[in-house]
């Protein structure tokens, strides 16, 4: 999300800005390996490409030269990183391919060590054989990334590199090993044991507040008054920080302290609303959770953030008993457009007739129904439309699994943490974004601290935890002929 104009004007004295790291266009991909390209260029007597590749390869190999110290290796890594950041997209692609193809484990040595380990299994030599195999599985790529991470700014460089790399994976499978190695290293380097939980407030440094505005991914921050409201006395904001990125939250959560479970985002974002009386607060509502680093995709620490925040809030406010979210349903409309016919077929005949009447449709062609729905005035006040959309949302969130996981990305996160689908809220997000993705419907996920493990176990068995109110919205299953 681009930084708003009002923020740019208000933050002129801040030093530095976070630049975009993903190129506008992924360079075209040569399907040959870097080895094949070098050989081909030599055969054609056009050595310019091979010289360029060999120079890059030599520089990368020099970074992990066993004869140089960690300090010198880090200096070489920093110099290479500065060159890389000025290079063209197609050159960066060559760097990725070289690292992926030339810095993997020694396949023959690993094969022999694996055979040796298999032979030694159950004998006195098993431990020695295992150690040898483990050492050989540590690829030169790992040592290379460790050298990059060592210098100041190196961790940021690697995160940006992976953020750039991710969009290219689908078109070039040769990069998958490189990505997998980075993800595995990040999972270790950004383990929650090494992260610091910090409370962010209106009194936090301006540079940190700027990051909140820049990375807010759920509810756009439109003004200083909006931001100040989210950091008011009855609100809390917490983020995880890493020592190597001390002034940048990796993920942050915004919390409202209330007397009951929130059913709409509107009062929470109302800049003119009076603060809640904290002495009467019994409910903590997590209404926005934003990841800030694309390069950490696949590295999960959101569940740990919520658990840590719950503990901090309980220590500060012993009267808090309910911990829940007010969450969007980003995948609902797209899923309904693909499954509309089945949803309509599952509607009881009387309800289907009422829906058709509300939409002035004689037949229930799915495409026509959605067109009619989008063109209907005051659809949010129509009871037939309301019931159909809430029923569809209940089926989507509470009954639909994809590859043994909840279909919706936000549901996948919260249900995976052991939460329960507690309540669906009609027209809870009247913004254009809310209407576009889910007709404004939002959901409360309840974190019942005594049932988190039970809910996770049920989910692993294919059963999504839902309240009786949500279960009552499920549509009848189609009868088999």
N, C-alpha and C positions, 0 to 999 in steps of 0.2 A: 504494500500500500504506500503510495507516495505521501510525503509529508505535506500536510495542508498549508495553503498560502499564509494563513494567519499565524501558523507556527513558525514558518520561515521568517516572517517579519518580526516575531517576538523573540527569536533566539539568535539574532545576528551576532551576539557576542560569544556564542559557543564556538569552540574550535572543532573543526572537522565534521564531516558528515559520513554516514554509512553509504557507500556507493553500491550500486547494483552489481551483483557478481555473476548473474546468469546472462550469457550473450543473447542478443536479440534473435539470432538464428544459429542453430547447430550446424557446423560445417558438414559438407557432403563427406561421406565415408568411403574410403578405399577399402574394398573387402579383402585385400591382401594383407598378410601380416607385415610388420616392419622388416622382418628378415627377408621376405619375398620382395618387398619393394627395393631394398638395398641391392639384392642380387639382380633384379630386373634393370635397375638403373645402370649397374656396372656393365651388363651385357650390351646395353644400348650406347655405352661410352658417354653417357650423360651422368657425370659423377656429382653434379651439384646437389641433387636430392640426397644421395648417399652420404656426401660429406656433411650436410646439415644434420642428418640423423645421427651419424657417427659422433659429431661434435656434442650433440645433446646427450647421447648415451655416455660419452666419456665424462662429461660434467657430472652426470648423475652418479656414475661409478666412483668418481673422485670424492663425492660426499661421504661415501661409506668405506673408503679406502682404510683397511685395517691398520695401516702404518701411520695414519694421522690421528691426532688427539680428538676428544669430544669437542673441545673448543674450536679447533680448526675445522672439524666436520660441520659444526653449527654455523661457522662463518661462511663456509662454502654453500651451505643450504640457504642461508639468508641471501647471498648474492644471486643464487639461482632463482629464488622466489621473486626477487625484485625484477629480474629479467623476464620471468614468466608473466608477471602482472602487466608488462608492457607488450607482450606478444599477441599475435593475431589468433583468432579462434582455431584456424586450421593447424597452427603450430602447437597450440595447447592440446589439440587432439593427438598430435604426434607424441607429445610428452606422455599423455595418458597411456597410449599404446605401448610406448617403450617401457614404461614402468610396469605395465601389466604383463608384457611378453618376455621381458629380459630380467626381471627381478623376482621371479617366482622361485619356489624351492627346487633343488636339484632332483628331478624326477627319478633318475637312476639311483642316486644315493638313498632317496626315501624308500624306493622299492626294495633295495638290498637291506636297509635297516628294518623295514617291516617284516621281511622274511626272517631276519635274524631274531627279531622280537618274537615272532610266531614260534620259532624253533626253541627259544629260551623260556617260553611261557611255562610256568610251573616249576622251573629250576632255580638254582641259586643265582644264575646269571640274568634272571628276568629283569631285575631292577636296573642293571647296567644297560641292558638292551633297550629298555623303555626310555632311559635318559638320552641315549644316543638318537633314538627316533624323534623324541621331542625336540632336541636341538636342531635336527635337520629340517623339521617342519617349520622352524622359525625362518621365514623367507627373507631374502635381502630387502624386499619391499618394506617389511616391518622395521628393519634397521634404518632404512631411508626415511620413513615417516617419523621415526623417533628423533632423527637428526633435525628434521624440519620443525618438530614440535619444541625442540630445545631452545631455539632463539626467541627473543621477544617479538611477539606478533606471529610466531610460527603456527600456533594453534588456530588463529584466525585465518591464516593462509590455507591450512588444510581443510577447514570448514568451508571456505569459499570454493576451494577446488572441488570438493565433493558436491556442493550445491550446483556447480556448473556441470559436473559429470552426470548427475542423475538423469536429466532428460535424454542423454545420448545412449543410455543402457538398452533401451528397447530396440534400437536399430543396430547396435553393435554388441553382440554377446561376448566379444573378446575382452570387453572392459569389466565384465562381471566380477572377475577375480580381484581386480583392483578395488572395486566398490566394496566387495565383501570384506576385504582386509581393512579398509578404512572404517567400515561400520563396526567390525570386531574391536579395533583399537579404541574407537570412540566409546563403545560400550564399557570398556575398562577405564579409560581416562575420565569419563563423565559419570562414573558410578555415583549413586547418591551418597555414598560414604565420603566422597570428596567434595560434595556440593554444600554451599552455605545457604540457609534459608534467611532471607532478609525481608523486613517489613518496609514497604514503600509508602511514603506519605507526601503531603503537599510541601513538607519541609525538606524532602530529599533533594539532592543536587539536580539542577536544571537538566543536565545531560541525561540523567536517569529518567526524568519525567518525559523527556523527548522520546526516549526509547519506548515508553508505554504508548505514546501516541502513534509512533511509527508502526509498532508491531501489533496493536490491537486488531484482532482478526474476527471478532464476533459482532461487536456493536461499535461502529465507527464513532470516534471522538470528534465532535464537530466544533468545539470551542473551548476556551479556557474555563468558562463557567461549567461546561459539561465535565471537563477533567476534574475541576475542584469538587464538584458534587460527588464524583466517584472516589474521592479521597477525603470525604467529610468525616466527622466524628463517629457516625454510625456505620462507617464502611471500613473495610480492611483490604489491603492489597499486599500480596506476598509473592516473592520470586526466588527461584533457585539461581545461584551464581557460582561460577567456577573460578578458582584462583588465577588461571591464565586469561580470563576474560572478566576482570573484576568490576567493570562498569557497564556490563551488559547482561540483563536477565536472560536465561536460557528458556524459561517458561514462567508465566506469571498468572495468578488467579485473582479475580476481583470478587469480593464478598460483601453482601448486604446483611446487616443484623436487624431482624424483624421480630414481630410477635406472632406471625403465622406464615405458612408457606406461600410464597409469591405465585400469583396466577397470571401476571402480565409484566412485561418489561417496562411498560410506559411509566408507572410510578417510580421505578428504580432509577430511571434516567431523567426524571423530572428535576430540572435544576432549581426550581422554586419551592420544592417540597421541604418542609421542616424536617430536621434530623429526628430519627427515632429516639425514644427514651431507652438508653442502654440498660437501665435498671430493670426494664420490663422485657428485654429481648430474650426470646426462647428459641429462636430459629436462625440458623445461618444459611443463607442462600448463595451458592456459587453460581454467579450469573455470566461469567466470562472466563474462559481459560484459553490462553494464546501461547503457542510455541513460536519462538522467534528465530530459530536456526534451521533452515532447510537442510543444511549439511548434516544435521543430527537425525534425519529421518530414519525410523526404525530403532532408534535408541530411546526406550521408554522410561520416563521418570515422572510422568504426570500423576500416576497413582500414588507414588511416594510423596509428591507435593501435597496432594489432598490430605493424605493421612497425617503428614506433619502439621499442616495448617489446622486440621481438626483438633489435634492435641494442643497446639498453641492457643486456639480459641477457647477450648475447655478450661485451660489453666487461667485465662484472663477473665472468662465469663462462665462461672460454674453453673449458671441457670440455663445455659444452652442445652437443649435436649434433642432438637431436630436439625439434621444436617442434610441438605438437599440442594439440587441444582434447579435452575430455570434454563433449559437448554433448547437450542434450535433443532430442527429436523431437516438438515440440508439435502438429504437425498429423496425426500418424500415425493415431490412432483415428478421427478424423472422416473422413479419406480412406478408411480401410478400410471404414467403415460404408457408404460410397457405392459402393465397388468390390468388396465382398465376393464377389458372385456371380462376377465375372470371375476373382478370385484363386482361388476354389475350383475353378472350371472349369480353371484352368491347372495345378492340382496333379496330379502323376502319380497314376494310379488307386490304387496301393498306398499312397501317402502319404495320400491322401484317406480311404481306408478306415481307416487307423490313426488319423487325426484324429477321424473319426466315432466310432470305438470309444472313444477317450479321453473324448469329450464325451457318450457314450451316445446318439448321434444316429443314426437309421437313414437319414434323408434329410438333404441338406445345404441346408436353407433358411437363407439368410444371417442373417435376424433371429433365428431360433431358435439358431443357432450362437453368436452373440454373447451371447445370454442365458445359454446353457449355459456359455460361457467365463467370464462374470462370476460365475456361481454355483458354479463348480468349486473345490473345496478344493485348496489346494497346486498350483494350475495352474503356478506357476513351476518346479515340479520335474517336470513332465510333458514328456517328450522330444518327443512328437508336437506338442503345443501350442507348445513352444519353437521347433521347426523351422519351423512354419507362420508364426508371428509374425515370426521373423527373416527368412524369405523375403519376407514381405509388406513388411517395413521396407526390405529391399534393393531391391525393385521401386519402392517409393515414393521413396526417396532417389536411387537410381542410374539409374532409367529413366523417371521421370515428370516431364514438363515442362508448365507452364501458361503460355501466352503467351510461349513460348520461354525461360522461366526455370524453374529447379528449383521444384517444387511447395511444398516446406517452406520457411518463412520463414528459419529458422536456416541450413538448407542453402544457401539463396539467398545469404546473406551470406558464408559461408565459401567456398563454391565460386566465387562471384564474385570473391573475393580470390585465387583460384588454388590453394586447398587441394584435397586429394584425400580421398575417403571411404575411410578406411583400415581401420576395423574396427567391427563392431556388437557391443555388449556386452549380454549377456542379464541382465535384472533388475539393472541397474546403479544404478537409482534406486528404492529400495523405498518411497519416500514416497508418500502418498496422491496428491499431484499427479503424480508420475512414473508411477504405475500408471494414473491416469485418462487421461493424454494419450498414453502409448505402452507401457502394460503394463511400465513400468520399463526399457524398452530405451533405451540411450544410444549415441552414436556418437563415434568419434574421427575428427576431420578433421586430416589431416597437412599441415603447411606445409613442404613440401620446397622450400627456398629456391632450388634450381637449376631447379625445374620450374614455378614459379608462372606465368610468362608462357605456357609451353606449355599448361598446364591451362586458363588463361583463354581462350586462342585456341580450344582444343577445345570449351569450353563455348559460345563464340559460334557455333560450327558445329553445336551441338545434341548434343555428346558430353560426358557427365559423367565426370570422372576418378574411377575407383574402383580399389581394389586387387584382386588376383586372388581373395583370400579373400571379398570382398564379391560379386564377379562370380560366384563359384561358387554363391551363394545365389539368383541370379536364377531365376525360374520359367520353364518352357518357354512359348514363345509359343503362342497358340491357333492351330490349323490351320484355314485357310479351307476352307469347303465347296466 
